[in-house]
């Protein structure tokens, strides 16, 4: 089991090269609890030794690594992006204003640096400046950071939580940013009950949905209807090593995107982490709409809305 | 047209930040000829000035950039990977041994640094050490570099070109590397005519097929049949800005993978460039097999084999 996906080798190799436990966990794409089990197993296998809270390679571990060419090709940045101090400070500032997460509706705050990285990624793709952008759920205040980093033409934020919308509204009014907020329960999204003023209005949508198949499909479907031809989307999706549910969820998301005429241009693993106790790690998906426009309402009808949030 | 996909803004921004023309073209994901047209248009729009063969921003260009927050979040590495001098030298050494490309069978050499980066990426994912790997087509000698970087259990190379196989065989015998070579015309791949000894044997396959839908489907189908459950694949696929054919091809490749039970874990754009006059830029796709095993032969039957290579 430890050999699966080269996990043990990479664990030893990263620690051998002096990478921190945090960075090692991130590169291995593991939840905190899975990573703890892995470390424990490595100690039991006598390839790691725990000493004063640190893990170092035993002789056996060193030998294992040395005979396997322990190169390291990773750059210190995360997948080609660096966040400036100035932007990081802004992200942290907004982070302090966030509401207390309501776990019943899967609010799970992104780490400020990772949120900034997401917005930077959109910016570098030319998907922020002069664009109309829809944020589907925004307890992270991605919308505000977009204006710190770039000059969107317009940002619309949809959320169920009035606390979130009120803060965004207050700040954007003060800054004179073109942000509109809209309270909407995405579970109620259907062919007869959708915000018609959003239809085919946006160049870009971005979202970090509840981590269920139903949650993803509803959030993405709303974005699909709101997007213009040739529009682009950014979707945060969990993907962790040794967790089959995240493989299956990723598969379902990708199938859903392709079925409704999107093709995927980028998937960067381990791009987002969160301030939660589980230490979830997520990928970012960027997709573009082909010329095909197909409405996703019939797909939603087949879903059980009780499985919308992860807690049920 | 220039505003499309934020291309003009990014062109000016990258040049404004002092990036070289080469790096700018790569980040914009453009063929050489498309990039030349873009530069020419920017000069006509009077946002760029050509001076002693260099392009600099005009006042108008500077103004356009300044009012749009010209941040730069890119790291100098390419999507998180750095290639050591030692490995780069090895890649260049093998590169010199490559055969004269036969463009009739779409042989198009990868730049040594980019080839090394591809192998490094496989290595960092734990997909080389101790694995059985299939190289479908290998005029780049990816197989040889795999052994320089890691310790695969076994590598099998399939190619139609005996010149390629002979060189790989000679070097691997000298180095005592576990490489097997097999001459096979992938156009002949079908349910009754496939190398049965390959079936469900490999942990990983990697390929950079001819850039046609038929070429991709044949190459990938061969890999699918050869892969074990939970196996992984690496596919190089063109993806360039403003080129619809590469959007459509990417869409077809992704649909094909998903239909046959693979989900995509990573897509890194602008990951591979080539020593050709067109300056093609390609993405790397990493995908994993789900538990579903579905044979791709019926899909191949519907394809017109005359459209296998790009020259027809």
Interface residues (C-beta under 8 A of the other chain):
Chain A: X3 X5 X6 X7 X9 X10 X27 X67 X68 X69 X71 X73 X74 X75 X77 X78 X79 X80 X81 X82 X83 X84 X87 X117 X120 X121 X123 X124 X125 X126 X127 X129 X130 X131 X149 X150 X151 X239 X247 X248 X250 X251 X254 X255 X258 X263 X264 X265 X266 X267 X268 X269 X283 X288 X290
Chain B: X3 X5 X6 X7 X9 X10 X27 X67 X68 X69 X71 X73 X74 X75 X77 X78 X79 X80 X81 X82 X83 X84 X87 X117 X120 X121 X123 X124 X125 X126 X127 X129 X130 X131 X149 X150 X151 X239 X247 X248 X250 X251 X254 X255 X258 X263 X264 X265 X266 X267 X268 X269 X283 X288 X290
